[in-house]
Amino acid sequence: MAGREPKTPRKDVVPGTLDPGSSVLVYAAGEDSPPRLCTDLATTADPTGDVLVAEFASDPADCLDRLSNHPATGRKRLLAVGDHGELRSARSDVDVASVTDPADLSEIGIEISGFLSDAPSEGGETIVCFHSLTELLNHTDLERAFRFLHVLAGRVSAADAVAHFHVDPTAHEPRDLNTLAALFDGVVERFDGKWVVRSSQ
């Protein structure tokens, strides 16, 4: 991509890039996203408030470490999606909720919406990280996922929260990615070696 002019305006992903109420789609293949990326997607350089990570990974234990190290100073919750048995947090600063069936979009939505409905701690923002849409689409069809995400993005906006939804662009047809991107305020992707955000319109 080097040397090509972008078709749409882009800006580096730094704290303050996103506005409160924004939801973005993060194009990241496999483990391509560095751990700091989700922190950089905060709206301020010194985030306070709460953070929720909805994690579909087969072993969410390492997510507990990432959450514990997140700079947010309020509530920290891991929503573990999938059959992980009895999952508990050994860390006092991170609590764990779970949804056993990854196809149960209603229950996933209830858990995330409940977190969003509470006022952020210390007056800060609420951050939601959804990892990932690729895993979600392994358990449901695109139309159903689209409806679920449309409602969820609306709730993020109403709560003045910030949400980022990861997807592996190599695992989906371009037309399906375009369908998903239309739901979001922007798309975050690699461009000339940097993480940038562009308008999804």
Secondary structure, DSSP 8 states (H G I E B T S, - for coil): -TT---SS-EEE--TTSS-TT-EEEEE--TT-S-THHHHHTSSSSS--EEEEEEE--S-THHHHHHHHHSS--S-EEEEEES--SS---S-TT-EEEEES-TT-HHHHHHHHHHHHHS--GGG-EEEEEEE-HHHHTTTS-HHHHHHHHHHHHHHHHHTT-EEEEEE-GGGS-HHHHHHHHTTSSEEEEEETTEEEEEE--
